[in-house]
Amino acid sequence: MVTGKHIDVLCAVITVLAVILTVLFMNGEALGIQTVNDGDAGGGIFTDNDLDGDWDTSGAYRITLTNGGADISGGAYFADGVVHIVSAGRYLVTGTLDDGRILIEANNSDKIWLCLAGASVTSGDGAAIEVEQAEKVFLTLKAGTENSVTSREFTDTASGVDGAVYSRDDLTVNGSGALTVNSAGHGIVGNDDLVIAGGEIDITASEDGIHANDSVRIRDARITVNAGDDGVTVSNDEGTGYFYMESGTLTIPACYEGVEGQEITVAGGDISVMPTDDGFNARETTSAINISGGSIRIVNENGRDADGLDSNGSIYITGGYVFISMNDSGGSAALDAGAESGGECRITGGTVVAAGSGTMAEGFDSGSAQGFIMESIRGDAGARVTLTDGSGAALIDETIPCAFSSLLLSVPGLEVGDSVTLGVDGAETDLTVTNRNTSGTGFGGMGGLFGGRGGRTGQVGDTAPTEGMTPPAVGGMPETGGTSPDMGGMTPPEDGMGQWPSTAGGGTAFPNREDRGDLQRPAGETTDGIRGGFTGRFDRTQDNTAAPRVSSVDRGAVLLTLISAAALLAGIFFAMKVKH
């Protein structure tokens, strides 16, 4: 017969098994079990979900926008001009909403996939697409479709909502369709991480084109930004906001500063910027601008006291093609690193053609592993600059848009002691590469070389790290045959590069640069996953193409089998006790 003792033993066995199984399934990785990957786990720069811009919409909820409302198949509802998405899942959006918005207000553990497939949303006041709460949102632009979002004004400043697309949580934009963004504030805003992994995106904004707290990461997207303030800004209180680009195009024909962040890394892609102030600005004394690939072209025709690459910390160029043309009339420098705060300016690979004012010119550190020349020399707007090696082979052949009085040139393979010939509109001068990193301020005419060296003090004897760095071929730019791309037909606004786009709905088009109201988390909200600095941030790897995987046979699986067997034996033992 069954006694109380038997029941107590059985309960104890069941309790122990439950605890063990809970630990296994909640923390299986500690025992070697590979947990199910939902496509968005891991520490890589881009997750599987980020890169899946062509997911199956056949089972998605349907949201058909109409002028006065929306037809919704599930997971959401429509009220007072607003489409409320309240449940995790996948949604396909089509149609036009003339005066309303899409509001995502799901649980903080919910993932939302929102596919725009010929959708147009216009908000008279506030964001057109707003993410109030979710774990992460994937805004997918369906292939072959054109979509648009417009925000005419932002009057509720207390809410903090200030972008046509605005997310308080992680946001990914992907797909291969088109999206046009028009905003009286910022264009696309991410309160946390903002990934743009596809699509053809055209942004016109009275303030920043793209604005995020923690990161902006770009891959395989084609982005054009016309901004009244910065093209792209990334900033947070912890000083860890970073910009990262590895492929695609980013074209910014009108802006105050092109890319501003607390860390800026370009590993690939094409970036073209026509700012009225800095091209790139890394704002912290511990920051760095890191360029290891791609093509960067910065042209500033009218700015004063502006810089092409401006870092309050360091500048490191290890690859790619960097072209900078700053005007000579306002003391604008091509490069400006924070030497006064211990910053470095080093080149170990890549091609650099940098022209600007000689009064504020800075070169690379003298200990840079790759050779460079820096010369005080005048050239008119449109001057042709050439650099050939001792055998007459062309290393650089560029037309410089702005008048200049200082040149900084470097190509892969150039070494201290090499003989080169510098030409400016046909006037040639033979030089020896010395890695002299200052430029004088006196001038005697086209082609002249001058003394009176001022500028920054070199760090002679320093050596730059070269391990693992493989520069491209001499004179070459990745996939361009040795010539940098033009600005892609970009032209400044009709009212001139010095003018700002007007602000819809009234108000000034000149944002307050000293009180920009950068996005901050609400009081009391924690900052999960703070990176704690930039070093090693991109050392993490992830298989971005593999399908989600489940556990395989390993030690954890064996342990689970043993526990199941033990449970079976306990059941048999108990049954035998009951029988007797």
C-alpha positions as CSV (number, residue, x, y, z in Angstrom):
1,M,0.0,0.0,0.0
2,V,1.0,3.6,-0.5
3,T,2.2,5.3,2.7
4,G,2.9,8.9,3.5
5,K,6.6,8.0,3.4
6,H,6.3,6.8,-0.2
7,I,4.5,10.1,-1.2
8,D,7.2,12.2,0.6
9,V,10.0,10.3,-1.3
10,L,8.2,10.7,-4.6
11,C,7.6,14.5,-4.0
12,A,11.3,14.9,-3.2
13,V,12.4,13.2,-6.4
14,I,10.1,15.2,-8.5
15,T,11.2,18.5,-6.8
16,V,14.9,17.7,-7.4
17,L,14.2,16.7,-11.1
18,A,12.3,19.9,-11.6
19,V,15.1,22.1,-10.2
20,I,17.7,20.3,-12.3
21,L,15.6,20.5,-15.5
22,T,14.9,24.2,-14.9
23,V,18.6,25.0,-14.5
24,L,19.4,23.0,-17.7
25,F,16.9,24.7,-19.8
26,M,17.4,28.2,-18.4
27,N,21.2,28.0,-18.3
28,G,22.0,25.1,-20.5
29,E,25.0,26.8,-22.1
30,A,26.9,26.5,-18.8
31,L,26.6,22.7,-19.2
32,G,27.5,22.7,-22.9
33,I,24.0,22.8,-24.3
34,Q,23.5,25.2,-27.2
35,T,20.3,27.0,-26.6
36,V,17.9,27.8,-29.4
37,N,18.9,31.0,-31.3
38,D,15.9,33.1,-32.3
39,G,18.1,34.8,-34.9
40,D,18.8,37.9,-32.8
41,A,21.1,36.6,-30.1
42,G,24.8,37.0,-29.7
43,G,27.2,39.9,-29.5
44,G,27.9,40.5,-33.2
45,I,27.6,43.8,-34.9
46,F,24.7,42.5,-37.1
47,T,22.4,39.6,-36.1
48,D,20.7,37.1,-38.4
49,N,17.4,39.0,-38.0
50,D,19.1,42.3,-38.8
51,L,20.2,40.8,-42.1
52,D,16.9,39.1,-42.9
53,G,15.2,41.7,-45.1
54,D,13.2,39.3,-47.1
55,W,11.2,37.3,-44.5
56,D,8.0,35.5,-45.4
57,T,5.0,37.7,-45.1
58,S,2.4,35.1,-45.9
59,G,1.4,34.5,-42.3
60,A,1.8,38.1,-41.2
61,Y,-1.1,40.2,-39.8
62,R,-2.4,42.6,-42.4
63,I,-2.8,46.3,-41.8
64,T,-4.3,48.2,-44.7
65,L,-4.2,51.9,-44.2
66,T,-7.0,54.1,-45.5
67,N,-7.5,57.8,-45.5
68,G,-9.8,57.6,-42.4
69,G,-8.6,54.5,-40.7
70,A,-7.2,51.0,-41.1
71,D,-8.4,47.5,-41.8
72,I,-6.5,45.1,-39.4
73,S,-6.5,41.3,-39.4
74,G,-5.1,40.9,-35.8
75,G,-2.5,41.9,-33.3
76,A,-3.4,45.5,-33.5
77,Y,-6.3,48.0,-33.4
78,F,-7.1,51.4,-34.7
79,A,-8.4,54.4,-32.6
80,D,-8.3,58.1,-33.0
81,G,-6.1,58.1,-36.1
82,V,-3.5,55.8,-34.5
83,V,-2.7,52.2,-35.4
84,H,-1.8,50.5,-32.1
85,I,0.4,47.4,-32.4
86,V,0.2,45.6,-29.1
87,S,1.4,42.0,-29.7
88,A,4.6,40.4,-30.8
89,G,4.6,39.1,-34.3
90,R,4.9,40.0,-38.0
91,Y,2.8,42.7,-39.7
92,L,2.5,43.7,-43.3
93,V,1.5,47.4,-43.9
94,T,0.1,48.8,-47.1
95,G,-2.0,51.9,-48.1
96,T,-2.1,55.5,-47.0
97,L,-2.8,57.2,-43.7
98,D,-2.9,61.0,-44.3
99,D,-3.1,62.2,-40.7
100,G,-2.2,59.6,-38.2
101,R,0.6,57.4,-37.0
102,I,1.7,53.8,-36.3
103,L,2.4,53.3,-32.5
104,I,4.1,50.1,-31.2
105,E,3.3,49.6,-27.6
106,A,4.0,45.9,-27.0
107,N,5.6,44.1,-24.0
108,N,9.2,44.9,-23.4
109,S,10.0,41.2,-24.3
110,D,8.2,41.3,-27.6
111,K,9.9,41.4,-31.0
112,I,8.0,43.2,-33.8
113,W,8.5,42.7,-37.5
114,L,6.9,45.6,-39.5
115,C,7.0,45.3,-43.2
116,L,6.2,48.4,-45.3
117,A,5.0,47.3,-48.7
118,G,3.7,50.5,-50.4
119,A,2.8,52.3,-47.2
120,S,2.6,56.1,-46.7
121,V,2.1,57.6,-43.2
122,T,1.8,61.4,-42.5
123,S,1.7,62.7,-39.0
124,G,0.5,66.3,-38.4
125,D,2.2,66.4,-35.0
126,G,4.7,63.8,-33.7
127,A,6.3,60.7,-35.1
128,A,4.8,58.9,-38.1
129,I,6.1,55.6,-36.8
130,E,6.8,55.5,-33.1
131,V,8.1,52.6,-30.9
132,E,7.0,53.3,-27.4
133,Q,7.9,49.8,-26.1
134,A,9.2,46.5,-27.5
135,E,12.3,44.4,-27.1
136,K,13.3,45.1,-30.7
137,V,11.6,46.3,-33.9
138,F,12.5,45.3,-37.4
139,L,11.3,47.9,-40.0
140,T,11.5,46.0,-43.3
141,L,11.2,47.7,-46.7
142,K,9.7,45.2,-49.0
143,A,11.5,44.7,-52.3
144,G,10.1,46.7,-55.2
145,T,8.0,49.0,-53.1
146,E,8.2,52.7,-52.3
147,N,7.2,53.9,-48.9
148,S,7.2,57.3,-47.1
149,V,6.9,58.8,-43.6
150,T,6.3,62.5,-42.9
151,S,6.2,64.4,-39.6
152,R,5.1,68.0,-40.1
153,E,5.9,69.3,-36.6
154,F,6.7,68.3,-33.0
155,T,4.9,70.4,-30.3
156,D,4.9,67.9,-27.4
157,T,8.5,68.5,-26.3
158,A,7.9,66.8,-22.9
159,S,7.5,63.4,-24.6
160,G,11.0,63.5,-26.1
161,V,9.6,62.3,-29.4
162,D,11.5,64.3,-32.1
163,G,11.8,62.1,-35.2
164,A,9.6,61.0,-38.0
165,V,10.7,57.4,-37.2
166,Y,11.2,57.3,-33.4
167,S,12.1,54.3,-31.3
168,R,12.7,54.1,-27.5
169,D,14.2,50.6,-28.0
170,D,16.5,48.8,-30.4
171,L,15.5,49.4,-34.1
172,T,16.6,47.8,-37.3
173,V,15.8,49.0,-40.8
174,N,16.3,46.4,-43.5
175,G,15.0,45.1,-46.8
176,S,15.6,46.3,-50.3
177,G,12.7,48.6,-50.9
178,A,12.7,52.4,-50.8
179,L,11.8,54.8,-47.9
180,T,11.4,58.6,-48.1
181,V,11.6,60.4,-44.7
182,N,10.5,64.1,-44.3
183,S,10.7,65.6,-40.8
184,A,10.4,68.9,-39.0
185,G,12.8,67.4,-36.4
186,H,15.2,64.5,-36.8
187,G,14.7,61.9,-39.5
188,I,15.2,58.5,-38.0
189,V,15.8,58.3,-34.2
190,G,16.9,55.3,-32.0
191,N,17.0,55.7,-28.3
192,D,19.3,52.6,-28.1
193,D,20.9,50.8,-31.0
194,L,20.0,51.7,-34.6
195,V,20.9,49.3,-37.3
196,I,20.4,50.1,-41.0
197,A,21.1,46.9,-42.9
198,G,19.4,47.5,-46.3
199,G,17.0,49.7,-48.3
200,E,17.2,52.9,-50.3
201,I,16.6,55.6,-47.8
202,D,16.2,59.3,-48.6
203,I,16.0,61.6,-45.5
204,T,15.2,65.3,-45.4
205,A,15.2,66.7,-41.9
206,S,15.3,70.1,-40.2
207,E,17.6,68.7,-37.5
208,D,19.7,65.5,-37.6
209,G,19.1,63.1,-40.4
210,I,19.9,60.0,-38.2
211,H,20.2,60.3,-34.5
212,A,20.9,57.6,-31.9
213,N,22.0,57.1,-28.3
214,D,24.1,54.0,-28.3
215,S,25.1,53.1,-31.9
216,V,24.4,53.5,-35.6
217,R,25.5,50.5,-37.7
218,I,25.2,50.6,-41.5
219,R,25.5,47.7,-43.9
220,D,24.3,47.2,-47.5
221,A,22.1,50.3,-47.4
222,R,21.9,53.3,-49.7
223,I,21.3,56.4,-47.6
224,T,21.0,60.0,-48.7
225,V,20.6,62.7,-46.0
226,N,19.9,66.4,-46.3
227,A,19.9,67.8,-42.8
228,G,19.6,71.2,-41.1
229,D,22.0,70.0,-38.4
230,D,24.2,66.8,-38.5
231,G,23.9,64.1,-41.0
232,V,24.4,61.4,-38.4
233,T,24.8,61.8,-34.6
234,V,25.5,59.2,-32.0
235,S,25.9,60.2,-28.3
236,N,25.1,59.1,-24.8
237,D,26.0,60.0,-21.3
238,E,28.3,57.0,-20.9
239,G,30.6,58.2,-23.7
240,T,30.1,54.9,-25.6
241,G,28.0,56.0,-28.6
242,Y,29.6,54.8,-31.8
243,F,29.1,54.9,-35.5
244,Y,30.1,51.8,-37.6
245,M,29.8,51.3,-41.3
246,E,31.0,48.3,-43.3
247,S,29.3,48.5,-46.7
248,G,26.7,50.5,-48.7
249,T,26.6,54.2,-49.4
250,L,26.1,57.2,-47.2
251,T,25.7,60.5,-49.1
252,I,25.2,63.7,-47.2
253,P,25.0,66.7,-49.6
254,A,23.8,69.2,-47.0
255,C,24.5,69.2,-43.2
256,Y,26.3,71.1,-40.4
257,E,28.6,68.2,-39.5
258,G,28.6,65.0,-41.5
259,V,29.1,62.2,-38.9
260,E,29.4,63.0,-35.2
261,G,29.9,60.3,-32.6
262,Q,31.9,59.3,-29.5
263,E,33.6,56.7,-31.7
264,I,33.6,56.6,-35.5
265,T,34.7,53.4,-37.4
266,V,34.6,53.0,-41.2
267,A,35.5,49.5,-42.4
268,G,33.9,49.7,-45.8
269,G,31.4,51.4,-48.0
270,D,31.3,54.8,-49.7
271,I,30.7,58.0,-47.7
272,S,30.4,61.4,-49.3
273,V,29.9,64.5,-47.1
274,M,29.5,68.3,-48.0
275,P,29.4,69.9,-44.5
276,T,29.5,73.5,-43.4
277,D,31.6,72.4,-40.4
278,D,33.4,69.2,-39.7
279,G,33.2,66.1,-41.9
280,F,33.7,63.7,-39.1
281,N,33.7,64.7,-35.4
282,A,34.7,62.3,-32.7
283,R,33.9,64.4,-29.6
284,E,35.5,62.7,-26.6
285,T,39.2,63.0,-25.6
286,T,39.2,59.2,-25.4
287,S,37.6,58.9,-28.8
288,A,39.1,57.8,-32.1
289,I,38.3,57.9,-35.8
290,N,39.2,54.5,-37.2
291,I,39.3,54.0,-41.0
292,S,40.3,50.6,-42.3
293,G,38.5,50.4,-45.6
294,G,36.0,51.9,-48.0
295,S,36.0,55.4,-49.6
296,I,35.5,58.7,-47.8
297,R,35.1,62.0,-49.6
298,I,34.7,65.2,-47.6
299,V,34.3,68.6,-49.4
300,N,33.7,71.8,-47.5
301,E,33.6,74.9,-49.7
302,N,32.4,77.6,-47.3
303,G,33.0,76.6,-43.7
304,R,35.3,78.5,-41.4
305,D,37.5,77.0,-38.7
306,A,36.2,73.5,-39.7
307,D,38.0,70.2,-40.1
308,G,37.7,67.3,-42.4
309,L,38.5,64.6,-39.8
310,D,38.2,66.1,-36.3
311,S,38.9,63.9,-33.3
312,N,39.4,65.2,-29.7
313,G,41.2,61.9,-29.3
314,S,43.0,60.0,-32.0
315,I,42.9,59.3,-35.8
316,Y,44.0,55.9,-37.1
317,I,44.0,55.1,-40.9
318,T,44.9,51.6,-41.8
319,G,43.2,51.2,-45.2
320,G,40.7,52.6,-47.6
321,Y,40.7,55.9,-49.6
322,V,40.3,59.2,-47.8
323,F,39.8,62.4,-49.9
324,I,39.4,65.8,-48.1
325,S,39.1,69.2,-49.6
326,M,38.7,72.1,-47.2
327,N,38.5,75.8,-48.3
328,D,41.6,77.9,-47.6
329,S,39.8,81.1,-46.5
330,G,38.7,80.2,-42.9
331,G,41.6,78.4,-41.3
332,S,40.0,75.0,-42.0
333,A,42.3,72.0,-41.6
334,A,42.0,68.6,-43.3
335,L,43.0,66.7,-40.1
336,D,42.7,67.7,-36.5
337,A,43.6,65.1,-33.7
338,G,43.7,65.8,-30.0
339,A,47.5,65.9,-29.5
340,E,47.1,68.2,-26.5
341,S,45.1,65.4,-24.7
342,G,47.4,62.6,-25.7
343,G,45.7,61.7,-29.0
344,E,47.6,60.2,-31.9
345,C,47.3,60.7,-35.7
346,R,48.8,57.6,-37.5
347,I,48.7,56.0,-40.9
348,T,49.7,52.4,-41.5
349,G,47.8,51.8,-44.8
350,G,45.3,53.3,-47.3
351,T,45.5,56.3,-49.6
352,V,45.0,59.9,-48.3
353,V,44.6,63.0,-50.3
354,A,44.0,65.9,-47.9
355,A,44.0,69.6,-48.8
356,G,43.2,72.6,-46.7
357,S,44.5,75.7,-45.0
358,G,48.1,75.9,-44.1
359,T,47.5,78.0,-41.0
360,M,46.0,75.2,-39.0
361,A,47.4,72.2,-40.9
362,E,48.3,69.0,-39.1
363,G,49.9,65.9,-40.4
364,F,50.3,62.3,-39.3
365,D,52.7,61.5,-36.4
366,S,56.3,61.2,-37.6
367,G,56.5,57.6,-36.3
368,S,53.7,56.4,-38.6
369,A,54.5,53.1,-40.4
370,Q,53.4,54.4,-43.8
371,G,55.3,57.2,-45.5
372,F,53.6,60.6,-46.2
373,I,54.4,64.0,-47.5
374,M,53.1,67.3,-46.0
375,E,53.8,70.5,-47.9
376,S,52.9,74.1,-47.8
377,I,51.8,74.8,-51.3
378,R,49.1,76.8,-52.9
379,G,46.5,75.6,-55.4
380,D,43.4,77.2,-56.9
381,A,40.0,75.7,-56.8
382,G,39.9,72.9,-59.4
383,A,43.7,72.4,-59.3
384,R,45.0,69.0,-60.4
385,V,47.3,67.3,-57.9
386,T,49.6,64.5,-58.9
387,L,52.1,62.3,-57.2
388,T,54.5,60.0,-59.0
389,D,57.2,57.7,-57.7
390,G,60.8,57.6,-58.8
391,S,60.1,55.5,-61.8
392,G,57.3,57.9,-63.0
393,A,54.4,55.6,-62.0
394,A,51.3,57.5,-60.9
395,L,50.4,57.2,-57.2
396,I,47.8,60.0,-57.0
397,D,45.9,62.0,-59.6
398,E,43.1,64.1,-58.2
399,T,41.3,67.3,-58.9
400,I,40.9,69.4,-55.7
401,P,37.5,71.3,-55.6
402,C,38.6,74.0,-53.1
403,A,41.5,76.4,-53.1
404,F,44.2,75.2,-50.6
405,S,47.5,76.1,-49.1
406,S,48.5,72.8,-47.6
407,L,48.7,69.2,-48.9
408,L,49.0,65.9,-47.1
409,L,49.4,62.8,-49.3
410,S,50.1,59.2,-48.5
411,V,49.7,55.9,-50.4
412,P,50.3,52.2,-49.5
413,G,53.9,51.2,-49.9
414,L,55.3,54.7,-49.5
415,E,58.4,54.7,-47.2
416,V,60.7,57.3,-45.6
417,G,63.5,58.0,-48.0
418,D,61.5,57.4,-51.2
419,S,61.8,59.9,-54.0
420,V,58.6,61.3,-55.4
421,T,57.4,64.1,-57.6
422,L,54.6,66.4,-56.6
423,G,52.7,68.2,-59.3
424,V,50.1,71.1,-58.9
425,D,48.6,72.1,-62.2
426,G,51.7,70.9,-64.0
427,A,54.2,72.7,-61.8
428,E,56.4,69.8,-60.4
429,T,58.7,69.5,-57.4
430,D,61.0,66.6,-56.6
431,L,60.7,65.5,-52.9
432,T,62.1,62.9,-50.6
433,V,59.6,61.3,-48.2
434,T,60.7,62.3,-44.6
435,N,57.4,62.0,-42.7
436,R,57.7,65.6,-41.6
437,N,54.4,66.3,-39.9
438,T,54.2,70.1,-39.9
439,S,53.3,72.6,-42.6
440,G,54.6,76.1,-42.8
441,T,52.6,79.3,-43.0
442,G,54.6,81.3,-45.5
443,F,54.0,81.1,-49.3
444,G,55.9,82.2,-52.4
445,G,53.7,81.0,-55.3
446,M,52.6,77.9,-57.0
447,G,54.9,74.9,-56.5
448,G,57.0,76.6,-53.8
449,L,58.3,74.8,-50.7
450,F,58.7,76.8,-47.6
451,G,60.2,76.8,-44.1
452,G,58.7,78.5,-41.0
453,R,57.4,75.2,-39.7
454,G,54.8,75.5,-37.0
455,G,51.9,73.2,-36.2
456,R,51.8,70.2,-34.0
457,T,54.9,68.6,-32.4
458,G,55.6,65.1,-33.8
459,Q,56.0,62.1,-31.7
460,V,59.3,61.0,-33.2
461,G,60.3,57.4,-32.5
462,D,56.8,56.2,-32.0
463,T,55.8,53.2,-34.0
464,A,52.4,52.3,-35.2
465,P,51.0,48.8,-34.8
466,T,51.1,46.9,-38.1
467,E,50.2,43.4,-37.1
468,G,47.5,42.0,-39.3
469,M,47.2,45.0,-41.5
470,T,47.3,44.4,-45.2
471,P,47.3,47.7,-47.2
472,P,45.7,47.8,-50.7
473,A,47.9,48.0,-53.8
474,V,49.8,51.2,-54.3
475,G,47.7,54.0,-55.7
476,G,44.6,51.9,-55.6
477,M,41.3,52.3,-53.9
478,P,39.1,49.3,-53.2
479,E,37.2,48.3,-56.5
480,T,37.7,51.7,-58.1
481,G,40.9,51.3,-60.1
482,G,42.9,53.9,-58.2
483,T,40.6,57.0,-58.4
484,S,38.3,58.2,-55.8
485,P,34.6,58.5,-56.7
486,D,33.0,61.9,-57.4
487,M,30.3,63.3,-55.3
488,G,27.7,61.3,-57.2
489,G,26.1,64.4,-58.8
490,M,25.4,66.0,-55.4
491,T,24.6,69.7,-55.6
492,P,24.0,72.0,-52.7
493,P,20.5,73.4,-52.0
494,E,19.5,76.3,-54.2
495,D,19.9,78.8,-51.3
496,G,23.5,77.7,-50.9
497,M,25.4,75.3,-48.7
498,G,25.5,77.9,-45.9
499,Q,21.7,77.9,-45.6
500,W,19.6,75.5,-43.7
501,P,16.5,73.7,-44.8
502,S,13.4,75.5,-43.6
503,T,11.6,74.1,-40.6
504,A,8.1,72.9,-41.4
505,G,5.4,74.4,-39.2
506,G,7.3,77.5,-38.2
507,G,10.2,77.9,-35.8
508,T,13.9,78.3,-36.4
509,A,15.9,76.2,-38.8
510,F,19.1,76.8,-36.8
511,P,19.2,74.3,-33.9
512,N,20.9,75.4,-30.7
513,R,24.3,73.7,-30.9
514,E,25.0,74.2,-27.2
515,D,21.6,72.7,-26.1
516,R,20.7,70.1,-28.6
517,G,18.6,68.0,-26.3
518,D,20.4,64.7,-27.2
519,L,18.3,61.7,-26.5
520,Q,18.6,60.4,-22.9
521,R,16.9,57.5,-21.2
522,P,14.0,58.4,-18.8
523,A,15.0,58.9,-15.2
524,G,15.4,55.6,-13.4
525,E,15.7,53.5,-16.5
526,T,18.8,51.2,-16.4
527,T,21.4,51.0,-19.1
528,D,21.7,47.3,-19.8
529,G,24.8,46.1,-21.6
530,I,26.9,49.2,-21.4
531,R,29.9,48.6,-23.5
532,G,32.4,50.2,-21.1
533,G,34.6,51.5,-23.8
534,F,35.4,51.0,-27.5
535,T,38.4,48.7,-27.2
536,G,37.7,45.3,-28.6
537,R,34.1,46.2,-29.5
538,F,34.4,44.8,-33.0
539,D,36.5,41.8,-32.1
540,R,33.3,39.7,-31.6
541,T,32.3,37.4,-34.3
542,Q,29.0,35.8,-35.2
543,D,27.7,33.6,-38.0
544,N,25.3,36.0,-39.6
545,T,24.1,33.6,-42.3
546,A,23.5,30.3,-40.5
547,A,19.9,29.3,-39.7
548,P,18.9,29.2,-36.0
549,R,20.3,26.1,-34.4
550,V,19.3,23.7,-31.6
551,S,21.4,21.7,-29.2
552,S,23.5,18.8,-30.4
553,V,24.7,15.7,-28.6
554,D,27.1,16.9,-25.9
555,R,27.8,16.6,-22.2
556,G,24.7,18.5,-21.3
557,A,22.6,16.1,-23.5
558,V,24.1,13.1,-21.8
559,L,23.4,14.6,-18.4
560,L,19.8,15.2,-19.4
561,T,19.5,11.6,-20.6
562,L,20.8,10.3,-17.3
563,I,18.4,12.5,-15.3
564,S,15.5,11.2,-17.5
565,A,16.6,7.6,-16.8
566,A,16.8,8.3,-13.1
567,A,13.2,9.7,-13.2
568,L,12.1,6.6,-15.0
569,L,13.7,4.3,-12.4
570,A,12.1,6.3,-9.6
571,G,8.7,5.9,-11.2
572,I,9.2,2.1,-11.6
573,F,10.4,1.9,-8.0
574,F,7.3,3.8,-6.8
575,A,5.0,1.6,-8.9
576,M,6.5,-1.5,-7.4
577,K,5.9,-0.1,-3.9
578,V,2.3,0.6,-4.8
579,K,1.8,-2.8,-6.2
580,H,3.1,-4.5,-3.0
